[in-house]
């Protein structure tokens, strides 16, 4: 049975550069997204995480943000990582 895509807290399209951002508020949902996308990276114990993954079926970039403790400073920190991933991917 194919894994199910978890429902994100928020999601949005990245204009100009492409890709979609999915924000999850639990480690379990981040792990489910990783399994769905076939990532072998294991969950961390940090307060948040940001990963650039690729949907193997469509080839589209996906930016998974885990925001676990729900502090604004953590979300801003993870968005910093996301912006670096987007710029690296876009060239």
Phi, psi and omega in degrees: 000134181287138178299154179266145176282127181286153178282120179282161175291314176217155173211151177202158178273145177266107182296155179069304186273340179085171181098166178234144177252132176237124180253124178243146181254014176216148177298324181298319179289323176297316179298320178296321177295319178299314179299315180302319182272358177078023178281142178261002180288135180266156180298149178257173178257013180288174179281345179195171181203152173221132180225144171261116178238166179236132175287113185293336179283323185251339184080004182281146176286139177229130178249111182262121178246124173258122183235088194273318185269353175063029172270137181301322181298325178292317179298316178298318178300313181292326175294329173299313176301317181300317180296323176295318178298316181297314180294322178295317181290321183285334178094000000 
